[in-house]
Amino acid sequence: MTLIGRTRARGVETLTLDSPHNRNALSAALVGELADALSDCGKDGDVRAVVLTHTGNTFSAGADLKDPPDPAALVGLLRQIVGLPKPVLARVTGHVRAGGLGLLAACDIGVASAAATFAFTEVRIGVAPAVISLPLLPRTDPRALARYYLTGERFDAPEAARIGLLTATGDDVDAVLEPLLDGLRKSAPEALAETKQLLTARVLEAFDRDAAHLTALSARLFASEQAREGMTAFLERRDPAWAL
């Protein structure tokens, strides 16, 4: 079963997360397939830019609790998006949760419809947004992250744009995206690659400095007693034992 759809129009490759049975959760298989598709795009001289989008009403629900990816593989995927020598744009028309926000933050440009919602739900299942902090911390308002990391609150697309998680939002996401793609199509490929390198240098520094520590933290937390209780409670659709 293919988990990543691929289409191309005028030099723009669209990669579609297509795993509706688990709300496009980041399974080991999906992470691997998306990494392969991005690698192909990076090497293809006919690809000017990549759009990352989704089927269904959820961009990504975060890590697949039944088939989670290796933390190192998720780090590799996020770094691959940041380091890809082509602009990567996120097109979101639904919900984004937990690890899905790492995918969004790794993209160079993020556009969402007014119907999109966002939440860092990790603390509610007993873990922390460790690995996804690699692209998030350098790019997003720190006071806002403190609030949403610690509370797990849901927030809307205008708020996501205000705090730097999104570039733009609107009722018609494709109308918002169209002038951005037109601009990229008019831009020289080597100039785009060099300009992206300028913009991502600080983010890649965070990967080089912190990836090993955050990968170890993620693995330790996911193996903890609190995480087992949190994940069990989530799957059983009940409150975890610590809820007051």
PyMOL commands that set and color helices and strands:
alter all, ss='L'
color gray80, all
select helices_A, chain A and resi 20-22+28-43+71-83+99-106+122-125+133-139+142-151+157-162+173-185+189-222+225-235
alter helices_A, ss='H'
color red, helices_A
select strands_A, chain A and resi 4-9+12-17+49-54+58-60+88-92+95-97+109-113+117-119+154-156+168-170
alter strands_A, ss='S'
color yellow, strands_A
deselect
rebuild
show_as cartoon
